[in-house]
Amino acid sequence: MNRKHTFLLTMGLIFILFVGTLLYAILRDGDPYRYFTGLGSEISIAPDDSNIAFSYYTDGEESIYTANLDGSHVRKLSHSNGGDDRQPDYSPDGNKLVYLTKEKDGIQTLWIMKKDGSNSRQLTSNELHVTDAIFSYDGETIYFVAVEAAEFMEGEKSREGFDLFSMKTDGGQMKQLTNTNHFSMNNLFLSPDGNTMYYSEFDGVEERIYSYAIQEGEINVTPSLLPKEIASTQSFYEAQLSPRGNYLVYKEVSEVSQESSLFEYELFLVDLKTNRVDRLTKLRKSVSSPVFFHEGEKIAFLENTNWPEDPAVYQLKTIDSQTKDIGTITLDVPKSAGGNRFIQMLDNAVNSYTVGILYILWVGLLSVYLHHYYPRKVYVPSLASFSIAILILMVSFAVAAMVNPWYGIGLGMLAAALFVCSVIVFLFVFIYKRLAR
């Protein structure tokens, strides 16, 4: 086989590999949790502080588990077929758990079961997308946040927003409590007397806390839970009230990280008697799901140890709100079964860098081929690559203006990557021409 045929065969093989890699990258399931084994993002502590409920992924399947507070006696409670079970919350008597199940289409439904995992029942249909749920203090009612599933699937085109709902634990008497179409409603919690429900919403600037008077059916955008000078100066992410109502824990971006491109979320505590705000953690990462123990001064939370990567790897921690001593709870959770190793390796190997390298190799090899056999056309491949990048950039502006800004941003990033590849090929050809004289 002569050199020309070797060139053509090599270029053909690299082109096939490039196209195959590109198609696989586009068509594959892009869920970062597809093969993940590790903790989910929400926890709940039993009323007697004896157990903790959490969601846990095993090879991509998320289920509800419970464990003793020392991490022992881990039990799998939920067994959904094809869905992901998450966000457990104990009833006030500790005998039930309410949780959400995410279906393949992304819709989350509300479920309830006994603390041992028996008698699991679906409470809401696929017509509602549920994002958060808690029990009333008498354990007879569940309050939850939801939006019509059809509107949720519309994404940014949706004209409806989130609202508060209530339902009896037997699945009857569902009521829509609000009709305000909130852009977001997060992290429900109750006042100590159970008459007021709190939630947070992003108002375009900060994550604010709002309240809903259950008996009166009224929303207060400036609840008396926090003084105005505190409530209006910062965000309150994943806020939770202590059982006696004297402390509020929440997470917020640390001041140091506000000046950087990577925000770091730390735990903060407000003494609601003195209005003193105290920073609890200095982990330089991100924390999630702070939950008060029912007795004592401890708070359980999740530390995101690989922030901001996906999938998020959480570690269960505790902190004494007074001494700030941090402890770790090592859960005796199941390990990965180790299936689909080949697919996992393939997924890890196929990424934007792989596609870019193959593209550069193919265009560069084509340029070398032209240098040897059609020297006047040696710069044609790199110039054509520049032209395609410019064309995609022009299309991105049109798509952003007329279709969807995010699609436009995606095309703009593709154009930028193609432009960088074109520069690398052009410089390679420029150097190669002089070395190969």
GIBEL-V428776 format. One record per residue. N is the residue number from 0. RES is the residue in one letter. D_CENTER is the distance of its C-alpha to the mean C-alpha in Angstrom with 2 decimals. Layout:
BEGIN
n-><N;N>
res-><RES;RES>
d_center-><D_CENTER;D_CENTER>
END
This chain:
BEGIN
n-><0;1;2;3;4;5;6;7;8;9;10;11;12;13;14;15;16;17;18;19;20;21;22;23;24;25;26;27;28;29;30;31;32;33;34;35;36;37;38;39;40;41;42;43;44;45;46;47;48;49;50;51;52;53;54;55;56;57;58;59;60;61;62;63;64;65;66;67;68;69;70;71;72;73;74;75;76;77;78;79;80;81;82;83;84;85;86;87;88;89;90;91;92;93;94;95;96;97;98;99;100;101;102;103;104;105;106;107;108;109;110;111;112;113;114;115;116;117;118;119;120;121;122;123;124;125;126;127;128;129;130;131;132;133;134;135;136;137;138;139;140;141;142;143;144;145;146;147;148;149;150;151;152;153;154;155;156;157;158;159;160;161;162;163;164;165;166;167;168;169;170;171;172;173;174;175;176;177;178;179;180;181;182;183;184;185;186;187;188;189;190;191;192;193;194;195;196;197;198;199;200;201;202;203;204;205;206;207;208;209;210;211;212;213;214;215;216;217;218;219;220;221;222;223;224;225;226;227;228;229;230;231;232;233;234;235;236;237;238;239;240;241;242;243;244;245;246;247;248;249;250;251;252;253;254;255;256;257;258;259;260;261;262;263;264;265;266;267;268;269;270;271;272;273;274;275;276;277;278;279;280;281;282;283;284;285;286;287;288;289;290;291;292;293;294;295;296;297;298;299;300;301;302;303;304;305;306;307;308;309;310;311;312;313;314;315;316;317;318;319;320;321;322;323;324;325;326;327;328;329;330;331;332;333;334;335;336;337;338;339;340;341;342;343;344;345;346;347;348;349;350;351;352;353;354;355;356;357;358;359;360;361;362;363;364;365;366;367;368;369;370;371;372;373;374;375;376;377;378;379;380;381;382;383;384;385;386;387;388;389;390;391;392;393;394;395;396;397;398;399;400;401;402;403;404;405;406;407;408;409;410;411;412;413;414;415;416;417;418;419;420;421;422;423;424;425;426;427;428;429;430;431;432;433;434;435;436>
res-><M;N;R;K;H;T;F;L;L;T;M;G;L;I;F;I;L;F;V;G;T;L;L;Y;A;I;L;R;D;G;D;P;Y;R;Y;F;T;G;L;G;S;E;I;S;I;A;P;D;D;S;N;I;A;F;S;Y;Y;T;D;G;E;E;S;I;Y;T;A;N;L;D;G;S;H;V;R;K;L;S;H;S;N;G;G;D;D;R;Q;P;D;Y;S;P;D;G;N;K;L;V;Y;L;T;K;E;K;D;G;I;Q;T;L;W;I;M;K;K;D;G;S;N;S;R;Q;L;T;S;N;E;L;H;V;T;D;A;I;F;S;Y;D;G;E;T;I;Y;F;V;A;V;E;A;A;E;F;M;E;G;E;K;S;R;E;G;F;D;L;F;S;M;K;T;D;G;G;Q;M;K;Q;L;T;N;T;N;H;F;S;M;N;N;L;F;L;S;P;D;G;N;T;M;Y;Y;S;E;F;D;G;V;E;E;R;I;Y;S;Y;A;I;Q;E;G;E;I;N;V;T;P;S;L;L;P;K;E;I;A;S;T;Q;S;F;Y;E;A;Q;L;S;P;R;G;N;Y;L;V;Y;K;E;V;S;E;V;S;Q;E;S;S;L;F;E;Y;E;L;F;L;V;D;L;K;T;N;R;V;D;R;L;T;K;L;R;K;S;V;S;S;P;V;F;F;H;E;G;E;K;I;A;F;L;E;N;T;N;W;P;E;D;P;A;V;Y;Q;L;K;T;I;D;S;Q;T;K;D;I;G;T;I;T;L;D;V;P;K;S;A;G;G;N;R;F;I;Q;M;L;D;N;A;V;N;S;Y;T;V;G;I;L;Y;I;L;W;V;G;L;L;S;V;Y;L;H;H;Y;Y;P;R;K;V;Y;V;P;S;L;A;S;F;S;I;A;I;L;I;L;M;V;S;F;A;V;A;A;M;V;N;P;W;Y;G;I;G;L;G;M;L;A;A;A;L;F;V;C;S;V;I;V;F;L;F;V;F;I;Y;K;R;L;A;R>
d_center-><53.88;54.44;52.03;51.27;50.26;48.11;46.31;45.75;44.57;42.10;40.74;40.43;38.54;36.09;35.62;34.93;32.44;30.74;30.58;29.39;26.58;25.55;25.63;23.67;20.92;20.87;21.32;19.32;16.19;13.47;10.80;10.04;10.18;13.55;15.69;13.57;15.41;14.05;12.77;9.97;8.53;11.52;15.25;18.53;22.04;25.15;27.75;30.22;27.78;28.72;25.48;21.74;19.45;16.04;14.02;14.52;13.99;17.34;17.53;14.51;15.65;13.83;16.55;17.70;19.87;22.13;23.98;26.66;25.83;27.31;24.85;27.56;28.15;24.71;24.86;22.77;23.15;21.38;22.29;20.66;21.94;19.34;16.54;13.69;14.77;12.55;12.94;16.65;19.08;22.73;25.66;28.13;30.57;28.06;29.32;26.41;22.65;20.66;17.30;15.20;15.40;13.22;15.82;15.97;16.10;12.77;14.91;14.41;17.78;19.18;21.04;23.39;25.24;27.66;26.70;28.08;25.98;28.97;29.48;25.92;26.04;23.95;24.48;23.04;23.57;21.40;22.73;20.20;16.40;15.66;12.70;14.49;17.88;20.54;24.22;27.21;29.42;32.02;29.56;30.94;28.27;24.52;22.89;19.71;17.75;17.88;18.64;20.83;19.11;21.19;20.09;16.36;17.09;18.91;15.90;17.47;20.87;20.55;23.31;22.10;19.57;18.38;21.12;22.13;23.79;25.82;27.14;29.57;28.40;30.75;28.88;31.53;32.00;28.66;28.88;26.96;27.35;26.34;26.73;25.25;22.38;19.91;17.34;14.87;15.72;13.78;14.85;18.26;21.07;24.85;27.83;30.17;32.60;30.02;31.32;28.51;24.84;22.46;19.11;17.35;16.90;16.34;19.90;19.50;20.29;18.87;16.90;20.01;21.13;23.19;25.34;26.75;30.25;30.28;34.07;34.65;31.63;31.03;28.10;28.72;26.79;28.50;28.57;30.95;28.43;28.13;30.94;30.61;30.89;27.73;25.72;26.28;25.73;22.11;18.65;17.82;14.16;13.79;17.60;19.70;23.49;25.74;27.89;30.95;29.29;30.47;27.24;23.84;21.01;17.95;15.81;16.60;16.79;19.86;22.83;23.31;19.94;20.40;22.95;20.77;18.17;15.65;14.96;15.28;14.40;17.25;18.64;21.47;24.07;26.39;29.78;30.49;34.22;34.65;31.58;31.02;27.56;27.00;24.36;23.64;21.70;22.18;19.82;18.90;15.27;12.54;12.91;11.21;12.90;16.48;19.10;22.86;25.35;28.00;30.83;31.21;29.19;26.21;22.48;19.96;16.48;13.89;14.17;11.58;14.44;13.20;11.29;10.01;10.08;8.09;8.33;8.04;11.55;12.35;15.95;17.48;19.65;22.24;23.98;27.29;26.97;30.58;31.11;27.53;28.10;24.93;25.03;22.98;22.84;23.04;22.12;24.38;21.69;22.52;22.24;21.29;24.17;24.16;24.41;23.72;24.48;26.00;23.12;20.69;23.19;23.54;19.85;19.82;23.05;22.13;20.22;21.17;23.59;25.34;25.86;27.14;29.51;30.95;31.49;33.26;35.36;36.45;37.37;38.99;41.01;42.09;43.30;45.26;46.82;47.92;49.29;51.62;52.70;52.08;51.97;52.10;48.72;46.87;44.55;43.89;40.62;38.99;40.32;39.03;35.57;35.80;36.91;33.99;31.54;33.39;33.44;29.68;29.26;31.68;29.96;26.57;28.22;29.64;26.43;24.58;27.51;28.25;25.21;21.71;20.96;17.79;19.98;22.54;20.34;19.44;23.17;24.02;21.95;23.71;27.00;26.45;25.74;28.80;30.87;30.14;31.13;34.23;35.24;35.00;37.17;39.63;40.14;40.59;43.20;44.95;45.33;46.21;48.99;50.68;50.37;51.55;54.72>
END
